[in-house]
Amino acid sequence: MKKIILLLMLCSINAFGQKNEFNLIELDTTWGQEVIRFPARNMNYKGVGEVRFPPKGWIKPKHDNFWSYTYAWSINVNREIPKKELAIDLVKYFNSLNHIDMSDIENKRYSSATITKVKQNKTTAYFKGHVNIFDRFATNKMITLNVLIESYYCEKKKETNILFKFSPKEFNHNTWKMLQKVKLYSDLCN
């Protein structure tokens, strides 16, 4: 019996000590976490997503961290995702998140997104833009989120890992200094 308990304890320590498929973003446990399995949010990708919220203020309109958070995807896309597709995906994501009827584009709460590619290297594309969304969580009003996107193509695994950083604050605000430090785990392509 003692051997079985010891074996179970060792397995538990090993399981909890390792990063699992939903740990995409390298942050400490003070940040809130939600995990999503794709397909989700009206997107047909297969894979996983991880949303991380700052320790304080995400849902408080007067706080500097209001609507400031990160979202990572590890999806089965064997190509670079172009800016137009990213913009469409963000519209789908926010409309679904905020319970907006996807077929009603005349709805005054319907999201819109503008994305521009700002830089490219061998495996990574960088984008910048903004998304107009309906905030059903705090204000029940339309708000604009600025967004930075890093899209990493992993040829070895034939998948794409994307890190989104959102905030209604202008890019020179201190909130973005916090968000700029957020990174994906470096071993996602291994």
Buried (B, 14 or more C-beta within 10 A) or exposed (E): EEEEEEEEEEEEEEEEEEEEEBBBBBBEEEBBEEEBEBEBBEBEBEBBBBBBBBEEBBEEBEBBBBBBBBBBBBBEBEEBBBBEEBBBBBBBBBBBBBEBEEEEEEEEBBBBBEBEBEEEEEEBBBBBBBBBBBBEEEEEEBBEBBBBBBBBBBEEBEBBBBBBBBBBBEEEBEBBEBBEEBEBBEEBBE
